[in-house]
Amino acid sequence: MKNCIIIFSALILIMSCEKYDNTCNCDNPLEDLPWLKDLKSSFTNCTCQISIFQATYNKKTVFYAALTDPLCNSYYPVVIRDCKGDTLKVYEPSLGTDFNNEVTDRKLIFNCKD
C-alpha cells in the first residue's frame, strides 16, 4: 500500500509539471535571437504574406521564412537556419518533397501581412 501511495504521488508530481520549451536557450526566439529579430523587422511591407516558422531539421531546432500567401505567385528558396543564424540548407522550390520529409514539427511563430 505504501508503494502505491509513493507511485501515485510521483505520478501526480510529474503530471503537474508544465513542459518548459527552452528553444535555443531562450524564452522567445523572435525577440531573443538578434538575427531572427532582424529578419522579423525586415518585413515592413507585406503585400504578400510572409511567415517565420520554427521546425526540426536533423534533430535540431531551426527557423525559416516562407512566402505563405496563396494569392502571390512567386517562388523563393527556403533557407534553413540554426539558432545562431547559420545556414544549414537551402531548399529550392523544385525540392518540395525533400523539404517536407526533412523539415518536421513546423510551427508558425510570426506572420507578416497587411
URDASUL-V413777 format. One record per backbone hydrogen bond with DSSP energy under -1.0 kcal/mol. CO is the residue of the C=O (numbers start at 1). NH is the residue of the N-H. If there is no record, write none. Layout:
# URDASUL-V413777
co:CO nh:NH
co:CO nh:NH
This chain:
# URDASUL-V413777
co:1 nh:5
co:2 nh:6
co:3 nh:7
co:4 nh:8
co:5 nh:9
co:6 nh:10
co:7 nh:11
co:8 nh:12
co:9 nh:13
co:10 nh:14
co:11 nh:15
co:12 nh:16
co:22 nh:25
co:23 nh:26
co:28 nh:31
co:28 nh:32
co:29 nh:33
co:33 nh:37
co:34 nh:38
co:35 nh:39
co:36 nh:40
co:37 nh:41
co:38 nh:42
co:40 nh:43
co:42 nh:44
co:45 nh:47
co:46 nh:114
co:49 nh:68
co:50 nh:112
co:51 nh:66
co:52 nh:109
co:52 nh:110
co:53 nh:64
co:54 nh:107
co:55 nh:62
co:56 nh:104
co:57 nh:60
co:60 nh:57
co:62 nh:55
co:63 nh:81
co:64 nh:53
co:66 nh:51
co:69 nh:72
co:72 nh:74
co:78 nh:91
co:80 nh:88
co:80 nh:89
co:81 nh:63
co:82 nh:85
co:86 nh:82
co:89 nh:80
co:91 nh:78
co:92 nh:95
co:95 nh:99
co:96 nh:100
co:97 nh:101
co:98 nh:102
co:99 nh:103
co:104 nh:56
co:107 nh:54
co:110 nh:52
co:112 nh:50
